Amino acid sequence: MSRSLMTIIAGLVMVAALQGCGGAADTAAPASPAQEPAPTATGAEEVSAIAVRQVKLEVLGKGKSAQPIVYNLDTNGTENDADLPWSKTAEIELTEAEQKVGRLVSVVSGSVQDANGQLRPAACRITVDGEKVASGKGTCEHLLK
């Protein structure tokens, strides 16, 4: 279940709990049309507050990775004996809160064998909506907003 769906469900549970508290307010006369409260957010309105980003993690090089590639994207995972270059792409839905504070995406590229047979950190790259936002060797991370 996606993080945004869990947030929506938690909010609905809280609203239902508050409405079920009872008390004198439950027996009050209905408000006149001029005094009716504004409609609450519907699922469609909440979806419009969600931003979707296409994120691609890459480990560059040739041959096979000498160590596992570890990533945090839409899920966390590990790729053993990956053929290089390697990539994983996902569409990430960001809630309003995640758009403000961010959501970390990362890849630990592991090692590759160089021409001398020695291990060295593999190059990595992160792109968001086609734009490169992070690159390095060994570890790449980006705070997605």
Contact map, one row per residue, 1 for C-alpha under 8 A:
1110110000000000000000000000000000000000000000000000000000000000000000000000000000000000000000000000000000000000000000000000000000000000000000000
1111110000000000000000000000000000000000000000000000000000000000000000000000000000000000000000000000000000000000000000000000000000000000000000000
1111111000000000000000000000000000000000000000000000000000000000000000000000000000000000000000000000000000000000000000000000000000000000000000000
0111111100000000000000000000000000000000000000000000000000000000000000000000000000000000000011100000000000000000000000000000000000000000000000000
1111111110000000000000000000000000000000000000000000000000000000000000000000000000000000000000000000000000000000000000000000000000000000000000000
1111111111000000000000000000000000000000000000000000000000000000000000000000000000000000000000000000000000000000000000000000000000000000000000000
0011111111100000000000000000000000000000000000000000000000000000000000000000000000000000000000000000000000000000000000000000000000000000000000000
0001111111110000000000000000000000000000000000000000000000000000000000000000000000000000000000000000000000000000000000000000000000000000000000000
0000111111111000000000000000000000000000000000000000000000000000000000000000000000000000000000000000000000000000000000000000000000000000000000000
0000011111111100000000000000000000000000000000000000000000000000000000000000000000000000000000000000000000000000000000000000000000000000000000000
0000001111111110000000000000000000000000000000000000000000000000000000000000000000000000000000000000000000000000000000000000000000000000000000000
0000000111111111000000000000000000000000000000000000000000000000000000000000000000000000000000000000000000000000000000000000000000000000000000000
0000000011111111100000000000000000000000000000000000000000000000000000000000000000000000000000000000000000000000000000000000000000000000000000000
0000000001111111110000000000000000000000000000000000000000000000000000000000000000000000000000000000000000000000000000000000000000000000000000000
0000000000111111111000000000000000000000000000000000000000000000000000000000000000000000000000000000000000000000000000000000000000000000000000000
0000000000011111111100000000000000000000000000000000000000000000000000000000000000000000000000000000000000000000000000000000000000000000000000000
0000000000001111111110000000000000000000000000000000000000000000000000000000000000000000000000000000000000000000000000000000000000000000000000000
0000000000000111111110000000000000000000000000000000000000000000000000000000000000000000000000000000000000000000000000000000000000000000000000000
0000000000000011111111000000000000000000000000000000000000000000000000000000000000000000000000000000000000000000000000000000000000000000000000000
0000000000000001111111000000000000000000000000000000000000000000000000000000000000000000000000000000000000000000000000000000000000000000000000000
0000000000000000111111100000000000000000000000000000000000000000000000000000000000000000000000000000000000000000000000000000000000000000000000000
0000000000000000001111111100000000000000000000000000000000000000000000000000000000000000000000000000000000000000000000000000000000000000000000000
0000000000000000000011111110000000000000000000000000000000000000000000000000000000000000000000000000000000000000000000000000000000000000000000000
0000000000000000000001111111000000000000000000000000000000000000000000000000000000000000000000000000000000000000000000000000000000000000000000000
0000000000000000000001111111000000000000000000000000000000000000000000000000000000000000000000000000000000000000000000000000000000000000000000000
0000000000000000000001111111000000000000000000000000000000000000000000000000000000000000000000000000000000000000000000000000000000000000000000000
0000000000000000000000111111100000000000000000000000000000000000000000000000000000000000000000000000000000000000000000000000000000000000000000000
0000000000000000000000011111110000000000000000000000000000000000000000000000000000000000000000000000000000000000000000000000000000000000000000000
0000000000000000000000000011111000000000000000000000000000000000000000000000000000000000000000000000000000000000000000000000000000000000000000000
0000000000000000000000000001111100000000000000000000000000000000000000000000000000000000000000000000000000000000000000000000000000000000000000000
0000000000000000000000000000111111110000000000000000000000000000000000000000000000000000000000000000000000000000000000000000000000000000000000000
0000000000000000000000000000011111110000000000000000000000000000000000000000000000000000000000000000000000000000000000000000000000000000000000000
0000000000000000000000000000001111110000000000000000000000000000000000000000000000000000000000000000000000000000000000000000000000000000000000000
0000000000000000000000000000001111110000000000000000000000000000000000000000000000000000000000000000000000000000000000000000000000000000000000000
0000000000000000000000000000001111111000000000000000000000000000000000000000000000000000000000000000000000000000000000000000000000000000000000000
0000000000000000000000000000001111111100000000000000000000000000000000000000000000000000000000000000000000000000000000000000000000000000000000000
0000000000000000000000000000000000111110000000000000000000000000000000000000000000000000000000000000000000000000000000000000000000000000000000000
0000000000000000000000000000000000011111000000000000000000000000000000000000000000000000000000000000000000000000000000000000000000000000000000000
0000000000000000000000000000000000001111100000000000000000000000000000000000000000000000000000000000000000000000000000000000000000000000000000000
0000000000000000000000000000000000000111110000000000000000000000000000000000000000000000000000000000000000000000000000000000000000000000000000000
0000000000000000000000000000000000000011111111000000000000000000000000000000000000000000000000000000000000000000000000000000000000000000000000000
0000000000000000000000000000000000000001111111000000000000000000000000000000000000000000000000000000000000000000000000000000000000000000000000000
0000000000000000000000000000000000000000111111100000000000000000000000000000000000000000000000000000000000000000000000000000000000000000000000000
0000000000000000000000000000000000000000111111110000000000000000000000000000000000000000000000000000000000000000000000000000000000000000000000000
0000000000000000000000000000000000000000111111111000000000000000000000000000000000000000000000000000000000000000000000000000000000000000000000000
0000000000000000000000000000000000000000111111111100000000000000000000000000000000000000000000000000000000000000000000000000000000000000000000000
0000000000000000000000000000000000000000001111111100000000000000000000000000000000000000000000000000000000000000000000000000000000000000000000000
0000000000000000000000000000000000000000000111111110000000000000000000000000000000000000000000000000000000000000000000000000000000000000000000000
0000000000000000000000000000000000000000000011111110000000000000000000000000000000000000000000110000000000000000000000000000000000000000000000000
0000000000000000000000000000000000000000000001111111000000000000000000000000000000000000000011110000000000000000000000000000000000000000000000000
0000000000000000000000000000000000000000000000011111100000000000000000000000000000000000000011110010000000000000000000000000000000000000000000000
0000000000000000000000000000000000000000000000000111110000000000000000000000000000000000001111000000000000000000000000000000000000000000000000000
0000000000000000000000000000000000000000000000000011111000000000000000000000000000000000001111000000000000000000000000000000000110000000000000000
0000000000000000000000000000000000000000000000000001111100000000000000000000000000000000111100000000000000000000000000000000000111000000000000000
0000000000000000000000000000000000000000000000000000111110000000000000001000000000000000111100000000000000000000000000000000011110000000000000000
0000000000000000000000000000000000000000000000000000011111000000000000000000000000000011110000000000000000000000000000000000011100000000000000000
0000000000000000000000000000000000000000000000000000001111100000000000000000000000000011100000000000000001100000000000000001111000000000000000000
0000000000000000000000000000000000000000000000000000000111110000000000000000000000001111000000000000000000100000000000000001110000000000000000000
0000000000000000000000000000000000000000000000000000000011111000000000000000000000011110000000000000000000001000000000000111100000000000000000000
0000000000000000000000000000000000000000000000000000000001111100000000000000000000011100000000000000000000000000000000000111100000000000000000000
0000000000000000000000000000000000000000000000000000000000111110000000000000000000011000000000000000000000000001000000000110000000000000000000000
0000000000000000000000000000000000000000000000000000000000011111000000000000000000111000000000000000000000000000000000000000000000000000000000000
0000000000000000000000000000000000000000000000000000000000001111100000000000000000111000000000000000000000000000000000000000000000000000000000000
0000000000000000000000000000000000000000000000000000000000000111110000000000000011110000000000000000000000000001000000000000000000000000000000000
0000000000000000000000000000000000000000000000000000000000000011111110000000000111110000000000000000000000000111100000000000000000000000000000000
0000000000000000000000000000000000000000000000000000000000000001111100000000000010000000000000000000000000000111100000100000000000000000000000000
0000000000000000000000000000000000000000000000000000000000000000111110000000000110000000000000000000000000000111000000000000000000000000000000000
0000000000000000000000000000000000000000000000000000000000000000111111000000011111000000000000000000000000001100000000000000000000000000000000000
0000000000000000000000000000000000000000000000000000000000000000101111100000011101000000000000000000000000111100000000000000000000000000000000000
0000000000000000000000000000000000000000000000000000000000000000000111110001111000000000000000000000000000111100000000000000000000000000000000000
0000000000000000000000000000000000000000000000000000000000000000000011111001110000000000000000000000000011110000000000000000000000000000000000000
0000000000000000000000000000000000000000000000000000000000000000000001111111100000000000000000000000000111100000000000000000000000000000000000000
0000000000000000000000000000000000000000000000000000001000000000000000111111000000000000010100000000000011000000000000000000000000000000000000000
0000000000000000000000000000000000000000000000000000000000000000000000011111000000000000011100000000000000000000000000000000000000000000000000000
0000000000000000000000000000000000000000000000000000000000000000000000011111100000000000000000000000000000000000000000000000000000000000000000000
0000000000000000000000000000000000000000000000000000000000000000000001111111110000000000000000000000000000000000000000000000000000000000000000000
0000000000000000000000000000000000000000000000000000000000000000000001110011111000000000000000000000000000000000000000000000000000000000000000000
0000000000000000000000000000000000000000000000000000000000000000000111100001111100000000000000000000000000000000000000000000000000000000000000000
0000000000000000000000000000000000000000000000000000000000000000000111000000111111000000000000000000000000000000000000000000000000000000000000000
0000000000000000000000000000000000000000000000000000000000000000101110000000011111000000000000000000000000000000000000000000000000000000000000000
0000000000000000000000000000000000000000000000000000000000000001111100000000001111100000000000000000000000000000000000000000000000000000000000000
0000000000000000000000000000000000000000000000000000000000000001100110000000001111110100000000000000000000000000000000000000000000000000000000000
0000000000000000000000000000000000000000000000000000000000000111100000000000000011111100000000000000000000000000000000000000000000000000000000000
0000000000000000000000000000000000000000000000000000000000111111100000000000000001111100000000000000000000000000000000000000000000000000000000000
0000000000000000000000000000000000000000000000000000000001111110000000000000000000111110000000000000000000000000000000000000000000000000000000000
0000000000000000000000000000000000000000000000000000000001110000000000000000000001111111000000000000000000000000000000000000000000000000000000000
0000000000000000000000000000000000000000000000000000000111100000000000000000000000001111100000000000000000000000000000000000000000000000000000000
0000000000000000000000000000000000000000000000000000000111000000000000000000000000000111110000000000000000000000000000000000000000000000000000000
0000000000000000000000000000000000000000000000000000011110000000000000000000000000000011111000000000000000000000000000000000000000000000000000000
0000000000000000000000000000000000000000000000000000011100000000000000001100000000000001111100000000000000000000000000000000000000000000000000000
0000000000000000000000000000000000000000000000000001111000000000000000000100000000000000111110000000000000000000000000000000000000000000000000000
0000000000000000000000000000000000000000000000000001111000000000000000001100000000000000011111000000000000000000000000000000000000000000000000000
0001000000000000000000000000000000000000000000000111100000000000000000000000000000000000001111100000000000000000000000000000000000000000000000000
0001000000000000000000000000000000000000000000000111100000000000000000000000000000000000000111111110001000000000000000000000000000000000000000001
0001000000000000000000000000000000000000000000001110000000000000000000000000000000000000000011111110000000000000000000000000000000000000000000000
0000000000000000000000000000000000000000000000001110000000000000000000000000000000000000000001111111000000000000000000000000000000000000000000000
0000000000000000000000000000000000000000000000000000000000000000000000000000000000000000000001111111110000000000000000000000000000000000000000000
0000000000000000000000000000000000000000000000000000000000000000000000000000000000000000000001111111111000000000000000000000000000000000000000001
0000000000000000000000000000000000000000000000000010000000000000000000000000000000000000000001111111111000000000000000000000000000000000000000011
0000000000000000000000000000000000000000000000000000000000000000000000000000000000000000000000011111110000000000000000000000000000000000000000001
0000000000000000000000000000000000000000000000000000000000000000000000000000000000000000000000001111111000000000000000000000000000000000000000001
0000000000000000000000000000000000000000000000000000000000000000000000000000000000000000000000001111111100000000000000000000000000000000000000111
0000000000000000000000000000000000000000000000000000000000000000000000000000000000000000000001000110111110000000000000000000000000000000000000111
0000000000000000000000000000000000000000000000000000000000000000000000010000000000000000000000000000011111000000000000000000000000000000000011110
0000000000000000000000000000000000000000000000000000000000000000000000111000000000000000000000000000001111100000000000000000000000000000000011110
0000000000000000000000000000000000000000000000000000000010000000000000111000000000000000000000000000000111110000000000000000010000000000001111000
0000000000000000000000000000000000000000000000000000000011000000000011110000000000000000000000000000000011111000000000000001000000000000001110000
0000000000000000000000000000000000000000000000000000000000000000000011100000000000000000000000000000000001111100000000000001000000000000011100000
0000000000000000000000000000000000000000000000000000000000100000000111000000000000000000000000000000000000111110000000001111000000000000111100000
0000000000000000000000000000000000000000000000000000000000000000111111000000000000000000000000000000000000011111000000001100000000000000010000000
0000000000000000000000000000000000000000000000000000000000000000111000000000000000000000000000000000000000001111100000111100000000000000010000000
0000000000000000000000000000000000000000000000000000000000001001111000000000000000000000000000000000000000000111110000111100000000000000000000000
0000000000000000000000000000000000000000000000000000000000000000110000000000000000000000000000000000000000000011111111110000000000000000000000000
0000000000000000000000000000000000000000000000000000000000000000000000000000000000000000000000000000000000000001111111110000000000000000000000000
0000000000000000000000000000000000000000000000000000000000000000000000000000000000000000000000000000000000000000111111000000000000000000000000000
0000000000000000000000000000000000000000000000000000000000000000000000000000000000000000000000000000000000000000111111000000000000000000000000000
0000000000000000000000000000000000000000000000000000000000000000000000000000000000000000000000000000000000000000111111100000000000000000000000000
0000000000000000000000000000000000000000000000000000000000000000000000000000000000000000000000000000000000000000111111110000000000000000000000000
0000000000000000000000000000000000000000000000000000000000000000010000000000000000000000000000000000000000000011110011111000000000000000000000000
0000000000000000000000000000000000000000000000000000000000000000000000000000000000000000000000000000000000000011110001111100000000000000000000000
0000000000000000000000000000000000000000000000000000000000000000000000000000000000000000000000000000000000001111000000111110000000000000110000000
0000000000000000000000000000000000000000000000000000000000111000000000000000000000000000000000000000000000001111000000011111000000000000110000000
0000000000000000000000000000000000000000000000000000000000111000000000000000000000000000000000000000000000001000000000001111100000000011110000000
0000000000000000000000000000000000000000000000000000000011110000000000000000000000000000000000000000000000111000000000000111110000000011111100000
0000000000000000000000000000000000000000000000000000000011110000000000000000000000000000000000000000000000000000000000000011111000011111000100000
0000000000000000000000000000000000000000000000000000001111000000000000000000000000000000000000000000000001000000000000000001111100011110000111000
0000000000000000000000000000000000000000000000000000001110000000000000000000000000000000000000000000000000000000000000000000111111111100000000000
0000000000000000000000000000000000000000000000000000111100000000000000000000000000000000000000000000000000000000000000000000011111111000000000000
0000000000000000000000000000000000000000000000000000111000000000000000000000000000000000000000000000000000000000000000000000001111100000000000000
0000000000000000000000000000000000000000000000000000010000000000000000000000000000000000000000000000000000000000000000000000001111110000000000000
0000000000000000000000000000000000000000000000000000000000000000000000000000000000000000000000000000000000000000000000000000001111111000000000000
0000000000000000000000000000000000000000000000000000000000000000000000000000000000000000000000000000000000000000000000000000111101111110000000000
0000000000000000000000000000000000000000000000000000000000000000000000000000000000000000000000000000000000000000000000000000111100111110000001000
0000000000000000000000000000000000000000000000000000000000000000000000000000000000000000000000000000000000000000000000000000111000011111000111000
0000000000000000000000000000000000000000000000000000000000000000000000000000000000000000000000000000000000000000000000000011110000011111100100000
0000000000000000000000000000000000000000000000000000000000000000000000000000000000000000000000000000000000000000000000000011100000000111111100000
0000000000000000000000000000000000000000000000000000000000000000000000000000000000000000000000000000000000001000000000001111000000000011111100000
0000000000000000000000000000000000000000000000000000000000000000000000000000000000000000000000000000000000011110000000001111000000000001111100000
0000000000000000000000000000000000000000000000000000000000000000000000000000000000000000000000000000000001111000000000000001000000000001111110000
0000000000000000000000000000000000000000000000000000000000000000000000000000000000000000000000000000000001111000000000000001110000000111111111000
0000000000000000000000000000000000000000000000000000000000000000000000000000000000000000000000000000000111100000000000000000010000000100001111100
0000000000000000000000000000000000000000000000000000000000000000000000000000000000000000000000000000000111000000000000000000010000001100000111110
0000000000000000000000000000000000000000000000000000000000000000000000000000000000000000000000000000011110000000000000000000000000000000000011111
0000000000000000000000000000000000000000000000000000000000000000000000000000000000000000000000000010011110000000000000000000000000000000000001111
0000000000000000000000000000000000000000000000000000000000000000000000000000000000000000000001000111111000000000000000000000000000000000000000111
